[in-house]
Amino acid sequence: MSHDRSVVVLCPNGRRNTVSVTPNTTLLQVLEQVCAQHKLDASYHCVKREGQRKMLDLSTLFRYSGLPNMAKLELVACSTPRSSQGSMVTLAVLTEAGGRLQGSFPPTASLWQVLSDLGLASGHGDPVVVCMQQEVCGQSNLQQCSLKSLGLTQGKAALRLLFRGTESCEVGGPEAAVDSSEQEAAPVGTEGPKQEQVEDSEGNGKEQEGNGKEQEGNGKEQEGNGKEQ
């Protein structure tokens, strides 16, 4: 489910740009969009919260950035470029079997290229790469997702590789249908027996109360007979 959220970026020319974001939008994508609109070199610019000095980590997803909706950011020039053309990203890929393979790749490399170069592209089911709690599932999505789009332009990062059934990569697949049907059926199955138990207990209580009154009447009758004798 997508949420309509935006951030407001103050540019060096004094103009403000409102950028729509999703929970999986990286701050690097925000920076690149604003720089493209103002014909600025994204490599020589960074982003910070307006009124603060600390630069934001551009690889962070919006959902984990701690930024509220309509957060005010500022685009500032960097003294040195964030990444040069020859920069590489060192990746460590962790497998389900506990293996660890490492390699260096350019930011333009796709996740599928990373898996292929490391010999990890084949397995039982669809490959799923987890990067910073973001999942990219299926060959097609892995081919379209570059390291740069994840905010990885230099330095080191760790990825986790899983293999799942084909249906698990489909939105609203069979698993979701099973969960929803179980949730809808649960109240019906639980309320029925409770009502029956309540009705039975009430009926038994009234019956016991009637038996008690009958016994009380019999006791009084016996007492009266005793007095007559």
C-alpha positions as CSV (number, residue, x, y, z in Angstrom):
1,M,0.0,0.0,0.0
2,S,1.4,3.4,-1.0
3,H,1.1,6.5,1.1
4,D,0.9,10.0,-0.3
5,R,3.8,11.8,1.3
6,S,6.0,14.7,0.2
7,V,9.1,16.5,1.3
8,V,9.9,20.2,0.6
9,V,13.5,20.9,-0.6
10,L,15.0,24.4,-0.4
11,C,17.4,24.8,-3.4
12,P,20.6,27.1,-3.5
13,N,18.7,29.5,-5.7
14,G,16.1,30.1,-3.0
15,R,13.3,28.1,-4.7
16,R,11.4,25.3,-2.9
17,N,10.5,22.1,-4.6
18,T,7.9,19.7,-3.3
19,V,8.8,16.1,-4.1
20,S,6.4,13.2,-3.7
21,V,7.9,10.1,-2.0
22,T,6.8,6.6,-1.1
23,P,8.1,4.6,1.9
24,N,10.7,2.9,-0.4
25,T,12.0,6.2,-1.9
26,T,15.6,6.8,-1.1
27,L,16.9,10.2,-0.2
28,L,19.3,9.9,-3.1
29,Q,16.3,9.7,-5.5
30,V,14.9,12.9,-3.9
31,L,18.2,14.7,-4.4
32,E,18.6,13.5,-8.0
33,Q,15.0,14.6,-8.9
34,V,15.6,18.1,-7.5
35,C,19.0,18.5,-9.2
36,A,17.5,17.3,-12.5
37,Q,14.8,20.0,-12.3
38,H,17.4,22.7,-11.7
39,K,20.1,21.3,-13.9
40,L,22.5,20.8,-11.1
41,D,25.2,18.0,-10.8
42,A,23.8,15.6,-8.1
43,S,27.3,14.4,-7.4
44,Y,28.3,17.8,-6.0
45,H,25.2,18.2,-3.8
46,C,24.0,16.7,-0.5
47,V,20.8,17.0,1.5
48,K,20.3,18.0,5.1
49,R,17.3,19.0,7.3
50,E,16.7,22.7,7.1
51,G,18.4,24.5,10.0
52,Q,20.7,21.6,10.8
53,R,24.3,21.0,9.8
54,K,24.4,17.2,9.6
55,M,24.1,15.7,6.2
56,L,21.5,13.0,5.7
57,D,22.5,9.5,4.6
58,L,21.3,9.3,1.0
59,S,21.0,5.5,1.0
60,T,18.2,5.7,3.7
61,L,14.7,4.8,2.7
62,F,12.1,7.5,3.5
63,R,10.3,5.1,5.9
64,Y,13.4,4.7,8.0
65,S,14.7,8.3,7.7
66,G,12.6,9.6,10.6
67,L,11.4,12.4,8.4
68,P,7.7,13.5,8.8
69,N,5.4,14.2,6.0
70,M,6.2,17.6,4.4
71,A,9.6,17.7,6.1
72,K,11.7,20.7,5.1
73,L,15.1,19.8,3.6
74,E,17.9,21.8,2.2
75,L,20.0,21.1,-0.9
76,V,23.6,22.2,-0.3
77,A,26.8,22.0,-2.4
78,C,29.5,19.6,-1.3
79,S,33.1,20.7,-1.3
80,T,34.1,17.3,-2.9
81,P,32.0,15.1,-5.1
82,R,30.1,12.3,-3.3
83,S,31.3,9.8,-5.9
84,S,33.5,9.9,-8.9
85,Q,32.9,8.0,-12.2
86,G,35.3,5.2,-11.1
87,S,33.8,4.7,-7.7
88,M,32.9,1.1,-6.7
89,V,30.6,-0.4,-4.1
90,T,31.9,-3.4,-2.1
91,L,29.1,-5.8,-1.5
92,A,28.9,-8.8,0.8
93,V,26.0,-11.2,-0.1
94,L,24.8,-13.5,2.6
95,T,23.1,-16.7,1.5
96,E,20.5,-18.8,3.3
97,A,23.1,-21.6,3.8
98,G,25.3,-19.2,5.7
99,G,27.7,-18.5,2.9
100,R,29.2,-15.1,2.3
101,L,30.4,-13.9,-1.1
102,Q,32.0,-10.5,-1.7
103,G,32.7,-8.4,-4.8
104,S,33.0,-4.8,-6.0
105,F,30.6,-3.3,-8.4
106,P,29.9,0.1,-10.0
107,P,26.8,1.9,-8.7
108,T,25.2,1.4,-12.1
109,A,25.2,-2.4,-11.7
110,S,21.9,-4.1,-11.2
111,L,21.2,-6.5,-8.4
112,W,20.8,-9.2,-11.0
113,Q,24.2,-8.5,-12.4
114,V,25.6,-8.8,-8.8
115,L,24.0,-12.2,-8.3
116,S,25.1,-13.4,-11.8
117,D,28.7,-12.3,-11.3
118,L,28.9,-14.1,-7.9
119,G,27.2,-17.2,-9.3
120,L,24.1,-16.8,-7.1
121,A,21.4,-16.2,-9.7
122,S,20.1,-19.8,-9.8
123,G,18.2,-21.5,-7.0
124,H,14.9,-23.1,-6.0
125,G,12.3,-20.4,-6.6
126,D,12.5,-16.7,-7.2
127,P,15.5,-14.9,-5.9
128,V,14.8,-12.2,-3.3
129,V,17.5,-9.6,-2.3
130,V,17.1,-7.8,1.0
131,C,18.9,-4.5,1.3
132,M,18.4,-2.2,4.3
133,Q,15.0,-4.0,5.0
134,Q,13.8,-3.4,1.5
135,E,13.0,-6.5,-0.5
136,V,13.5,-6.8,-4.3
137,C,11.8,-10.0,-5.6
138,G,12.0,-11.7,-8.9
139,Q,14.5,-11.6,-11.9
140,S,12.7,-8.8,-13.7
141,N,12.7,-6.5,-10.6
142,L,16.3,-7.3,-9.9
143,Q,17.4,-6.5,-13.4
144,Q,15.7,-3.1,-13.1
145,C,17.0,-2.2,-9.7
146,S,20.5,-0.7,-9.7
147,L,22.8,-0.2,-6.7
148,K,22.5,3.6,-7.2
149,S,18.7,3.4,-7.0
150,L,19.2,1.9,-3.5
151,G,21.4,4.8,-2.5
152,L,24.6,2.7,-2.8
153,T,27.2,4.8,-4.7
154,Q,30.4,4.0,-2.7
155,G,31.7,2.3,0.4
156,K,30.5,-1.1,1.7
157,A,27.1,-2.7,2.1
158,A,25.6,-6.1,2.9
159,L,22.9,-7.9,1.0
160,R,20.9,-11.0,2.0
161,L,19.8,-13.5,-0.6
162,L,16.7,-15.7,-0.2
163,F,14.7,-17.9,-2.6
164,R,10.9,-18.1,-2.4
165,G,8.1,-19.7,-4.3
166,T,6.9,-17.8,-7.4
167,E,3.5,-17.0,-5.9
168,S,5.2,-15.2,-2.9
169,C,6.4,-12.5,-5.2
170,E,2.9,-11.7,-6.4
171,V,1.0,-8.9,-4.7
172,G,-2.1,-10.2,-3.1
173,G,-1.2,-13.8,-3.7
174,P,-2.8,-17.0,-2.3
175,E,-1.1,-16.5,1.1
176,A,-2.9,-13.1,1.6
177,A,-6.2,-14.7,0.6
178,V,-5.8,-17.5,3.2
179,D,-4.9,-15.0,6.0
180,S,-7.9,-12.8,5.3
181,S,-10.3,-15.7,5.1
182,E,-9.0,-17.0,8.5
183,Q,-9.4,-13.6,10.1
184,E,-13.0,-13.2,8.9
185,A,-14.0,-16.7,10.0
186,A,-12.4,-16.5,13.4
187,P,-15.1,-14.3,15.1
188,V,-17.9,-16.5,13.8
189,G,-16.3,-19.7,15.1
190,T,-15.6,-18.3,18.6
191,E,-18.9,-16.4,19.3
192,G,-21.2,-19.3,18.5
193,P,-20.0,-21.8,21.2
194,K,-19.8,-18.9,23.8
195,Q,-23.5,-18.1,23.3
196,E,-24.5,-21.7,23.6
197,Q,-22.5,-22.1,26.8
198,V,-24.1,-19.0,28.3
199,E,-27.6,-20.2,27.4
200,D,-26.9,-23.7,28.8
201,S,-25.5,-22.3,32.0
202,E,-28.5,-20.0,32.4
203,G,-30.9,-22.9,31.8
204,N,-29.0,-25.2,34.3
205,G,-29.0,-22.4,36.9
206,K,-32.8,-21.9,36.6
207,E,-33.3,-25.6,36.8
208,Q,-31.2,-25.9,39.9
209,E,-33.0,-22.9,41.4
210,G,-36.4,-24.6,40.8
211,N,-35.2,-27.9,42.4
212,G,-34.0,-25.9,45.4
213,K,-37.5,-24.3,45.9
214,E,-39.1,-27.7,45.5
215,Q,-36.9,-29.2,48.2
216,E,-37.6,-26.2,50.4
217,G,-41.4,-26.8,50.0
218,N,-41.0,-30.5,50.8
219,G,-39.1,-29.5,54.0
220,K,-41.9,-27.2,55.1
221,E,-44.5,-29.9,54.5
222,Q,-42.6,-32.4,56.5
223,E,-42.3,-29.9,59.3
224,G,-46.1,-29.3,59.3
225,N,-46.8,-33.1,59.5
226,G,-44.4,-33.4,62.4
227,K,-46.4,-30.7,64.4
228,E,-49.7,-32.4,63.7
229,Q,-48.4,-35.7,65.1
